[in-house]
């Protein structure tokens, strides 16, 4: 194959979040970039929020930003997904694992008893 025909490499930009259950979601990534925050609550509904990261690349989504008449609170969130659009129509995603993924990646060790 001819290396000149390969597409240019994609740059994977940093994207991370910290969920302080019931209080806030702190998001970090490239400065001044739009992100999409997708929250799934215990009842199964999904809510999407469009935000822009600040000049230092940070953003805090707090309990105060949940719509006033919403039937849910930040404490009801069971899954967090943050999406960062990048060049070429691609998206970088950071998210909490689903319950199925957690079980799939679980390691089960045999119990050992003292004899």
C-alpha positions in Angstrom: 0.0 0.0 0.0 1.0 3.6 -0.6 1.3 5.6 2.7 0.5 8.8 0.7 -3.0 7.5 0.1 -3.9 7.1 3.8 -6.1 9.7 5.4 -4.5 12.1 7.9 -4.6 10.8 11.4 -7.4 12.1 13.7 -6.5 14.0 16.8 -8.3 12.7 19.9 -8.9 15.7 22.1 -9.2 15.3 25.9 -12.8 15.0 27.3 -13.6 14.0 30.8 -16.2 14.5 33.5 -16.8 14.0 37.2 -20.3 13.3 38.5 -20.8 14.3 42.1 -24.0 12.4 42.5 -27.0 14.7 43.1 -24.9 17.9 43.1 -23.1 18.6 39.9 -21.3 17.3 36.8 -17.9 18.8 36.2 -16.8 18.6 32.5 -13.4 19.3 31.1 -12.2 19.4 27.5 -10.9 21.9 24.9 -11.6 25.5 25.7 -14.5 27.3 24.1 -16.0 24.2 22.4 -19.6 23.1 22.3 -20.6 19.9 24.0 -23.7 17.9 24.3 -24.6 16.5 27.8 -27.0 13.6 27.7 -28.5 12.5 31.1 -30.5 9.3 31.6 -32.6 9.1 34.8 -33.9 6.2 36.8 -37.3 6.2 35.1 -35.5 5.7 31.7 -36.1 9.1 30.2 -33.1 10.9 28.5 -32.5 14.6 28.6 -30.1 16.5 26.3 -28.4 19.8 27.1 -26.2 21.8 24.7 -23.5 23.8 26.4 -20.1 25.5 25.6 -17.0 24.8 27.6 -15.5 27.9 29.2 -12.3 29.7 28.3 -10.3 27.3 30.5 -12.1 24.2 29.1 -14.3 23.6 32.1 -18.0 23.6 32.7 -20.2 22.7 35.7 -23.7 21.5 35.3 -25.4 21.9 38.6 -28.7 20.8 40.2 -29.9 24.4 39.7 -29.8 23.8 35.9 -32.4 21.1 36.0 -35.6 22.7 34.7 -37.8 24.0 37.6 -40.8 21.9 36.7 -38.9 18.7 35.8 -40.1 15.5 37.3 -36.5 14.5 38.1 -33.5 15.8 39.9 -29.8 15.4 39.4 -29.9 12.7 42.1 -32.1 10.6 39.7 -29.4 10.5 37.0 -28.2 6.9 36.3 -26.1 7.5 33.2 -24.0 10.5 32.0 -22.8 10.9 28.4 -20.8 13.9 27.2 -20.2 14.4 23.4 -17.6 16.7 21.8 -18.0 17.2 18.0 -14.7 17.2 16.1 -13.6 17.7 12.5 -14.9 15.5 9.8 -18.3 14.9 11.5 -16.9 12.7 14.2 -17.7 12.8 17.9 -15.6 12.1 21.0 -17.6 10.5 23.8 -17.1 10.2 27.5 -19.7 8.3 29.5 -20.5 6.2 32.5 -20.6 2.5 31.8 -24.0 0.8 31.5 -25.0 -1.9 34.0 -24.6 -4.5 31.2 -21.0 -3.2 30.4 -20.1 -3.3 34.1 -21.3 -7.0 34.3 -19.5 -7.8 31.1 -16.2 -6.5 32.3 -16.6 -8.0 35.8 -14.0 -10.5 37.0 -15.4 -13.3 39.3 -12.9 -14.9 41.6 -13.5 -18.1 43.5 -14.1 -17.7 47.2 -11.3 -19.2 49.3 -12.1 -20.4 52.8 -9.6 -20.9 55.6 -9.1 -24.6 56.3 
